[in-house]
Amino acid sequence: MNFLIGLAIFVAAILGVVIFLALPWLGMLVLLVLLALWMALTRRGRQTASVAAVGVSTLTQRLGSSAVIVIGIAGVVAVLVAMLAMANGYRETLRRTGSEDTAIVLRGASSAEVSSVLEHDAAVVITQAPGIARDDSGKPIVSPELVVAANLPMRGGDPDKDFGSVQLRGIGDQAWKLRPNAKIIAGRKFEPGKYELVAGKGAQRQFAGLEPGKQIKLGNQTWTVAGIFASNDAMDSELWADAQIVGPAYRRGSSSTSVFAKLTSPAAFAPFKAALSSDPRLQVDVTTTLEYFSKQSEGTSKAITVIGIVVGFIMAIGAVFGALNTMFAAVATRAREIATLRAIGFRGLPVVMAIMLETMLLALVGGVLGGAIAWLIFNGYTASTLAAGTTGQLTFEFNVAPSVLWVGLKWALAIGFIGGLFPAVRAARLPVTTALREL
C-alpha cells in the first residue's frame, strides 16, 4: 500500500514538474499570487507561514547541509544556462543576418547557398523582377554572389597543419548597399578587378594572417587583405572579394550561388516571389533572408539545446538526490518539533507546504547563483562552430538572455520541488506518538 502511494506521488510530481516547466512567467506570477493569498487568508495558510518561518530561521544552524542543495542546484543551472546561451547566441547571430525586406534567390531545391548554382542569364532575369528597391542613381539593389570554401591556418595553431574552413564570398558594389550594417573598421574596401579582399572581424579572430596589408594564399592565388569589416551578424565570419575575380579563381566562371535583393518593403516580397516562380526561364526558390538564415540555425541550435538539456537532466538527478538526503536529514532532526506542532493542532498540509517552501527557497538561491555565474562567465563569450548549411566556421557570442535565465530558474525550482516533496510527505505522515518518543 505504501509503495502504491509513493508511486502515485512520484507520478503526480513528474506531471506537475512537466506542467511547471512549460509555464510562462505570467503563469508563475499567478501561482505566486494564489499562494500568497492562501497563506494570508486561510487558517492552514497562516499555519504554513508560521512553520516555514521557523524552518527558515534555523537555516543558519544548518549551513553545511543547506549549502549542498544550493551548490548542487547552482551547478546544474550554470551548465544548463551556458548551453542554452550558446544555442541562443548561435540562433540570434544568424537571425540578425536576415530581414523581411531582403530576399535571397537560390536554384530550385537547394537547401543552402553552397549547393546552389545560378547562371549569369538567370541573375539578369532576377534583377528585372518587380518590387526591388533602387539606389539614388536608379540601379536596382541586387547582388549576385558566389560563395566558395577556402582554407586558412588557424590563429595560434601550427601554420603548416592547423587549417580551418572559411567562406569566401564574391560580391559586387551593390552588396554594401544591400547590407548597410557592414562597415569597414580597419583598412579599406577591396578594389574591383584585383586579388584583394576584406575580412570579417569574426574571421580575423579565428584565422591567422588577416591583418590589413598582409597577403594570404587562397586556392592558387595570393590575395591582399585590404581591410576588416564588422556587420555584427553571420557575415562577420566571412571573407569578401570581387565576384568577377573569385569566379575565375575558383573555376566558377560568371555563375553565382545566390542572388540577394533589397525590396521596397516587406509587402513587396509576395509579388517578387510570384514573378520569379512563374517565370519559365527560371527554376528557383525564393525566401526572405530572415526565413533563410533562421532555418540555417535550426539544426545546430536544436542539437546544442538537446545536449544542454540532457547534461542538465543528468546533473539534476544528482542535485535531487542531494536535496533528498539533506531534507530527510533535516526532517529527522526536527522530528520532535514537527510532532509537537502536530500535537497542538497543526495539520499535515501546513507541514508539507512549509518544508516544500524551505526547500524551494534554497533552490531559488541556487538558481539565482547559477544564473549569475553563467552570466558573468559566458555572456558575450565568443565561440565558433561549423555553421549548418555553410562551408565555413561561424563566429558567434553566447547570449545569456532573460528567457534563458528564466528557464534555468524554473529548472532550479523544479529540482527543489522534487527534492523536498518526499521528505515533506514523510514528515506529515510521521505518527505523532513515534516522533514524541524521541523527546
HUWOHU-V674157 format. One record per residue. N is the residue number from 0. SS is DSSP state (H for helix, E for strand, C for the rest). PSI is psi in radians with two decimals (999 if undefined). D_LAST is the distance of its C-alpha to the last C-alpha in whole Angstrom. Layout:
n = (N:N)
ss = (SS:SS)
psi = (PSI:PSI)
d_last = (D_LAST:D_LAST)
//
This chain:
n = (0:1:2:3:4:5:6:7:8:9:10:11:12:13:14:15:16:17:18:19:20:21:22:23:24:25:26:27:28:29:30:31:32:33:34:35:36:37:38:39:40:41:42:43:44:45:46:47:48:49:50:51:52:53:54:55:56:57:58:59:60:61:62:63:64:65:66:67:68:69:70:71:72:73:74:75:76:77:78:79:80:81:82:83:84:85:86:87:88:89:90:91:92:93:94:95:96:97:98:99:100:101:102:103:104:105:106:107:108:109:110:111:112:113:114:115:116:117:118:119:120:121:122:123:124:125:126:127:128:129:130:131:132:133:134:135:136:137:138:139:140:141:142:143:144:145:146:147:148:149:150:151:152:153:154:155:156:157:158:159:160:161:162:163:164:165:166:167:168:169:170:171:172:173:174:175:176:177:178:179:180:181:182:183:184:185:186:187:188:189:190:191:192:193:194:195:196:197:198:199:200:201:202:203:204:205:206:207:208:209:210:211:212:213:214:215:216:217:218:219:220:221:222:223:224:225:226:227:228:229:230:231:232:233:234:235:236:237:238:239:240:241:242:243:244:245:246:247:248:249:250:251:252:253:254:255:256:257:258:259:260:261:262:263:264:265:266:267:268:269:270:271:272:273:274:275:276:277:278:279:280:281:282:283:284:285:286:287:288:289:290:291:292:293:294:295:296:297:298:299:300:301:302:303:304:305:306:307:308:309:310:311:312:313:314:315:316:317:318:319:320:321:322:323:324:325:326:327:328:329:330:331:332:333:334:335:336:337:338:339:340:341:342:343:344:345:346:347:348:349:350:351:352:353:354:355:356:357:358:359:360:361:362:363:364:365:366:367:368:369:370:371:372:373:374:375:376:377:378:379:380:381:382:383:384:385:386:387:388:389:390:391:392:393:394:395:396:397:398:399:400:401:402:403:404:405:406:407:408:409:410:411:412:413:414:415:416:417:418:419:420:421:422:423:424:425:426:427:428:429:430:431:432:433:434:435:436:437:438)
ss = (C:H:H:H:H:H:H:H:H:H:H:H:H:H:H:H:H:H:H:H:H:C:C:C:H:H:H:H:H:H:H:H:H:H:H:H:H:H:H:H:H:C:H:H:H:H:H:H:H:H:H:H:H:H:H:H:H:C:H:H:H:H:H:H:H:H:H:H:H:H:H:H:H:H:H:H:H:H:H:H:H:H:H:H:H:H:H:H:H:H:H:H:H:H:H:H:H:C:C:C:C:E:E:E:E:E:E:C:C:C:C:C:H:H:H:C:C:E:C:H:H:H:H:H:H:H:H:C:C:C:C:E:C:E:C:C:C:C:C:E:C:E:E:E:E:E:E:E:E:E:E:E:E:E:C:C:C:C:C:C:C:C:E:E:E:E:E:E:E:E:E:C:C:H:H:H:H:H:C:C:C:C:E:E:E:E:E:C:C:C:C:C:C:C:C:E:E:E:E:E:H:H:H:H:H:H:E:C:C:C:C:C:C:C:E:E:E:E:C:C:E:E:E:E:E:E:E:E:E:E:C:C:C:H:H:H:H:E:E:E:E:E:H:H:H:H:H:H:H:C:C:C:C:C:C:E:C:E:E:E:E:E:E:C:C:C:C:H:H:H:H:H:H:H:H:H:H:C:C:C:C:C:C:E:E:E:E:E:H:H:H:H:H:H:H:H:H:H:H:H:H:H:H:H:H:H:H:H:H:H:H:H:H:H:H:H:H:H:H:H:H:H:H:H:H:H:H:H:H:H:H:H:H:C:H:H:H:H:H:H:H:H:H:C:C:C:C:H:H:H:H:H:H:H:H:H:H:H:H:H:H:H:H:H:H:H:H:H:H:H:H:H:H:H:H:H:H:H:C:C:C:E:E:E:E:E:C:C:C:C:C:C:E:E:E:E:E:C:C:C:C:H:H:H:H:H:H:H:H:H:H:H:H:H:H:H:H:H:H:H:H:H:H:H:H:H:H:H:H:C:C:H:H:H:H:H:C:C:C)
psi = (-0.80:-0.62:-0.74:-0.68:-0.77:-0.71:-0.73:-0.71:-0.71:-0.82:-0.77:-0.67:-0.76:-0.78:-0.73:-0.70:-0.74:-0.79:-0.70:-0.76:-0.41:-0.12:2.38:3.01:-0.52:-0.68:-0.69:-0.71:-0.71:-0.75:-0.76:-0.71:-0.77:-0.71:-0.77:-0.72:-0.72:-0.75:-0.46:-0.51:-0.24:2.71:-0.82:-0.57:-0.73:-0.63:-0.73:-0.80:-0.70:-0.81:-0.73:-0.66:-0.69:-0.78:-0.75:-0.63:-0.38:0.05:-0.59:-0.42:-0.17:0.74:-0.73:-0.89:-0.63:-0.61:-0.48:-0.78:-0.85:-0.86:-0.70:-0.80:-0.63:-0.69:-0.77:-0.84:-0.71:-0.79:-0.79:-0.81:-0.68:-0.77:-0.74:-0.60:-0.60:-0.85:-0.71:-0.74:-0.74:-0.83:-0.77:-0.59:-0.76:-0.65:-0.66:-0.33:-0.40:3.00:2.94:-0.22:0.30:2.52:2.67:2.34:2.19:2.85:2.56:2.41:0.28:2.28:-0.31:2.93:-0.73:-0.34:0.17:2.53:2.16:2.23:2.86:-0.72:-0.65:-0.70:-0.65:-0.73:-0.73:-0.66:-0.45:0.07:2.69:2.74:-0.01:2.33:2.75:2.67:-3.04:-0.46:0.04:0.05:2.41:2.40:1.42:2.42:1.69:2.24:2.62:2.12:2.19:2.84:2.43:2.65:2.35:2.64:2.45:2.53:2.29:0.00:-3.06:2.05:-0.28:-0.22:-0.70:1.66:2.64:2.85:2.33:2.59:2.24:2.06:2.10:2.18:3.01:-3.04:-0.60:-0.29:-0.61:-0.62:-0.55:-0.47:1.31:-0.25:-0.26:2.04:2.49:2.16:-0.17:2.46:-2.42:3.06:2.76:2.67:2.25:2.51:0.00:2.75:1.23:2.71:2.87:2.54:2.44:2.65:-0.52:-0.73:-0.67:-0.62:-0.46:-0.52:2.60:2.63:0.15:0.99:2.52:2.30:-0.32:2.81:2.47:2.80:2.09:2.11:-2.25:0.23:2.71:2.20:2.56:2.30:1.89:-0.59:3.12:2.37:2.79:2.33:-0.14:0.65:-2.84:-0.42:-0.32:-0.33:0.14:2.94:2.41:2.42:3.06:2.18:-0.55:-0.29:-0.69:-0.73:-1.03:-0.61:-0.55:0.33:0.72:-0.01:-2.33:0.21:2.92:2.87:-0.39:2.83:2.11:2.46:2.34:2.20:2.77:-0.50:2.90:-0.54:-0.34:-0.17:-0.75:-0.91:-0.56:-0.82:-0.74:-0.71:-0.73:-0.65:-0.52:-0.09:2.07:-0.28:-0.16:2.59:1.51:2.80:2.37:2.21:2.84:2.67:-0.49:-0.81:-0.72:-0.92:-0.47:-0.71:-0.61:-0.46:-0.24:-0.89:-0.90:-0.75:-0.64:-0.71:-0.78:-0.72:-0.76:-0.77:-0.77:-0.74:-0.71:-0.84:-0.76:-0.68:-0.75:-0.78:-0.60:-0.59:-0.78:-0.70:-0.63:-0.78:-0.64:-0.74:-0.72:-0.83:-0.77:-0.80:-0.57:-0.71:-0.70:-0.69:-0.71:-0.73:-0.38:0.32:-0.76:-0.73:-0.78:-0.72:-0.70:-0.76:-0.74:-0.68:-0.52:0.17:-0.01:2.27:3.04:-0.62:-0.82:-0.63:-0.80:-0.85:-0.67:-0.78:-0.65:-0.76:-0.68:-0.80:-0.73:-0.45:-0.78:-0.68:-0.67:-0.75:-0.76:-0.70:-0.77:-0.73:-0.80:-0.73:-0.71:-0.72:-0.81:-0.71:-0.77:-0.64:-0.74:-0.39:2.11:-0.03:2.32:2.31:3.00:2.67:2.98:2.11:2.29:2.26:0.06:3.14:-0.01:3.04:2.45:2.13:2.32:2.94:2.45:2.41:1.69:1.38:2.82:-0.63:-0.61:-0.77:-0.64:-0.73:-0.78:-0.69:-0.69:-0.66:-0.72:-0.80:-0.60:-0.72:-0.75:-0.66:-0.87:-0.72:-0.44:-0.26:-0.93:-0.73:-0.64:-0.75:-0.69:-0.73:-0.69:-0.54:-0.09:2.13:2.40:-0.72:-0.65:-0.80:-0.63:-0.33:-0.35:-0.11:999)
d_last = (30:27:29:32:29:28:32:33:30:32:35:35:33:36:39:37:37:41:41:40:42:45:44:46:45:46:44:41:42:42:38:37:39:37:34:34:36:33:30:32:34:31:28:26:28:26:23:23:25:22:19:22:22:19:19:22:22:19:22:23:20:21:25:25:23:25:28:28:29:31:33:33:34:37:38:39:40:43:44:45:46:48:50:50:52:54:55:55:58:60:60:61:64:66:65:67:70:71:72:73:76:77:78:78:81:80:82:81:78:77:74:74:77:77:78:81:84:87:90:92:94:91:89:93:92:88:90:92:89:88:86:86:85:88:88:91:94:93:92:89:86:86:85:85:83:83:80:80:78:78:77:76:74:71:70:69:69:72:75:77:74:71:73:71:73:74:75:79:80:84:84:87:87:86:82:82:83:80:77:78:74:76:77:78:76:78:82:84:84:86:90:91:93:92:89:87:83:80:77:74:71:69:71:72:68:68:72:74:77:77:78:81:84:83:84:83:84:83:85:88:89:88:86:86:83:84:81:77:76:73:72:68:68:69:72:71:70:74:78:80:84:87:87:91:90:87:89:92:90:87:90:89:92:92:89:86:82:81:83:81:82:81:81:83:79:76:78:81:79:80:84:84:82:84:87:86:85:88:91:92:93:89:86:83:80:79:76:74:73:70:69:71:69:65:66:67:63:61:61:60:58:56:56:54:52:51:50:48:46:46:45:42:41:40:39:37:35:34:32:31:29:28:26:25:23:22:21:19:17:17:15:13:12:11:9:6:10:12:10:10:13:14:13:15:18:18:20:20:23:22:19:22:24:22:21:25:26:24:26:29:29:29:31:33:33:34:37:38:38:40:43:43:44:46:48:49:50:51:53:57:56:60:60:63:63:66:66:66:70:71:73:71:68:66:65:62:59:55:55:51:52:49:49:48:45:44:44:42:40:39:39:36:34:35:33:30:30:30:27:25:26:24:21:21:22:19:16:18:18:15:14:11:10:10:8:5:5:4:0)
//
